[in-house]
Amino acid sequence: MKTDRIVVITGAAGGMGAVFVRRFLNNGDTVIATDSSQDSLAKLAESMNSARLHIRAADITDEADTKALADLARQTTGRVDVLVNVAGDFPLQPFLEMTAADWRKIIDINLTGTALMCQAMLPLITGRGWGRVINIGSASIYSGVPDQAHYVAAKAGMIGLSRSLAREFGSEGVCVYVVEPGLTITAAAKKALPQSIQDTAIAVRCLNREEHAGDLTGAVFFLASPDADFITGQTIIVDGGNEML
Ligand SMILES: NC(=O)c1ccc[n+]([C@@H]2O[C@H](COP(=O)([O-])OP(=O)(O)OC[C@H]3O[C@@H](n4cnc5c(N)ncnc54)[C@H](O)[C@@H]3O)[C@@H](O)[C@H]2O)c1
């Protein structure tokens, strides 16, 4: 297994992000963890207790913040090998009640923020013949979700972004992927999604149990490894066997 990678993780203080941070740190990699709140990152750092963890708050929808993160990486680690875009937001809002500002906010966080992070980090990933961008999408794009039109549209857009970046950066040895979770029991999901939706997600799966953040680390870790060197532009659904393509 490859170790000593420099891994940038957004949404690092969230339910999935924190689990990914721990997995890479445990493997001997260095992690630059970012999220919107410095306090939650400080708590994350306390719980990880690792000299290989760097934290910096940033709003991924703000170009100046994403550039500042790239500067931090340039100064502290000098390069980035893997970018894992986890930050996202998935509120329920009836379509006819969404303002243009609501729509733009969710597109901004889930799609534009991911693109800005790619733009900031790719100059640090390229030039050594090996690199990874792993974007956390959502399996919801296949069947759609009522009251989440903005979110589902943004996550569908992430596939176009990822495929295009796979084409544009393949010659640099940079592979780009989307990992699509099903409904995953994080604190944010429990708060945003009513119990009835959580129960339905379990019922429609081949594997009838809750999905947890740890169910996603295997796919993320595989894609971040040389085992996936000849795979790029692909989307992997990790949802216990609901959507099947
Ligand atoms: N939990 C699920 O059911 C589920 C299902 C499919 C996909 N996903 C996707 O997985 C990812 C992680 O989900 P989670 O359940 O861990 O959610 P979470 O809310 O616990 O984590 C998301 C993190 O992103 C951060 N964030 C939001 N906006 C930001 C911004 N503008 N700048 C920087 N950071 C920002 C939040 O502070 C949060 O810590 C998200 O992209 C989500 O859309 C989640």
The ligand as a Tripos MOL2 file, in Angstrom:
@<TRIPOS>MOLECULE
LIG
   44    48     1     0     0
SMALL
NO_CHARGES

@<TRIPOS>ATOM
      1 N1        -24.7590   11.5400    4.4230 N.am      1 LIG1
      2 C1        -25.4110   11.1380    3.3280 C.2       1 LIG1
      3 O1        -26.4950   10.5160    3.3630 O.2       1 LIG1
      4 C2        -24.8270   11.4140    1.9620 C.ar      1 LIG1
      5 C3        -25.3000   10.6770    0.8700 C.ar      1 LIG1
      6 C4        -24.7530   10.9270   -0.3870 C.ar      1 LIG1
      7 C5        -23.7580   11.8730   -0.5210 C.ar      1 LIG1
      8 N2        -23.3210   12.5600    0.5650 N.ar      1 LIG1
      9 C6        -22.2590   13.5430    0.3680 C.3       1 LIG1
     10 O2        -21.1720   13.1650    1.1950 O.3       1 LIG1
     11 C7        -20.4660   14.3220    1.6340 C.3       1 LIG1
     12 C8        -20.3080   14.2760    3.1470 C.3       1 LIG1
     13 O3        -21.5700   14.1670    3.7590 O.3       1 LIG1
     14 P1        -21.7290   14.0790    5.3560 P.3       1 LIG1
     15 O4        -22.9520   13.3110    5.6300 O.co2     1 LIG1
     16 O5        -20.4320   13.6630    5.9620 O.co2     1 LIG1
     17 O6        -22.0510   15.6010    5.6800 O.3       1 LIG1
     18 P2        -21.4110   16.5630    6.7960 P.3       1 LIG1
     19 O7        -22.2990   17.7610    6.8500 O.co2     1 LIG1
     20 O8        -21.1420   15.8310    8.0430 O.co2     1 LIG1
     21 O9        -20.0170   16.9690    6.1400 O.3       1 LIG1
     22 C9        -19.9220   17.9540    5.1450 C.3       1 LIG1
     23 C10       -18.9110   18.9870    5.6000 C.3       1 LIG1
     24 O10       -18.7890   19.9680    4.5600 O.3       1 LIG1
     25 C11       -18.5640   21.2070    5.2010 C.3       1 LIG1
     26 N3        -18.9290   22.3040    4.3170 N.ar      1 LIG1
     27 C12       -20.1720   22.6250    3.8840 C.ar      1 LIG1
     28 N4        -20.1120   23.7460    3.1320 N.ar      1 LIG1
     29 C13       -18.8040   24.1260    3.0950 C.ar      1 LIG1
     30 C14       -18.1140   25.2050    2.4960 C.ar      1 LIG1
     31 N5        -18.7530   26.1410    1.7610 N.pl3     1 LIG1
     32 N6        -16.7760   25.2950    2.6560 N.ar      1 LIG1
     33 C15       -16.1200   24.3500    3.3840 C.ar      1 LIG1
     34 N7        -16.7280   23.3180    3.9830 N.ar      1 LIG1
     35 C16       -18.0540   23.2000    3.8470 C.ar      1 LIG1
     36 C17       -19.4570   21.1700    6.4420 C.3       1 LIG1
     37 O11       -19.0170   22.0890    7.4260 O.3       1 LIG1
     38 C18       -19.3590   19.7240    6.8730 C.3       1 LIG1
     39 O12       -18.3960   19.5290    7.9060 O.3       1 LIG1
     40 C19       -21.2620   15.5160    1.1070 C.3       1 LIG1
     41 O13       -20.6930   15.9640   -0.0840 O.3       1 LIG1
     42 C20       -22.6300   14.9300    0.8480 C.3       1 LIG1
     43 O14       -23.3390   15.6340   -0.1430 O.3       1 LIG1
     44 C21       -23.8380   12.3600    1.8000 C.ar      1 LIG1
@<TRIPOS>BOND
     1     1     2 1
     2     2     3 2
     3     2     4 1
     4     4     5 ar
     5     4    44 ar
     6     5     6 ar
     7     6     7 ar
     8     7     8 ar
     9     8     9 1
    10     8    44 ar
    11     9    10 1
    12     9    42 1
    13    10    11 1
    14    11    12 1
    15    11    40 1
    16    12    13 1
    17    13    14 1
    18    14    15 2
    19    14    16 1
    20    14    17 1
    21    17    18 1
    22    18    19 2
    23    18    20 1
    24    18    21 1
    25    21    22 1
    26    22    23 1
    27    23    24 1
    28    23    38 1
    29    24    25 1
    30    25    26 1
    31    25    36 1
    32    26    27 ar
    33    26    35 ar
    34    27    28 ar
    35    28    29 ar
    36    29    30 ar
    37    29    35 ar
    38    30    31 1
    39    30    32 ar
    40    32    33 ar
    41    33    34 ar
    42    34    35 ar
    43    36    37 1
    44    36    38 1
    45    38    39 1
    46    40    41 1
    47    40    42 1
    48    42    43 1
@<TRIPOS>SUBSTRUCTURE
     1 LIG1         1 GROUP 0 **** ****
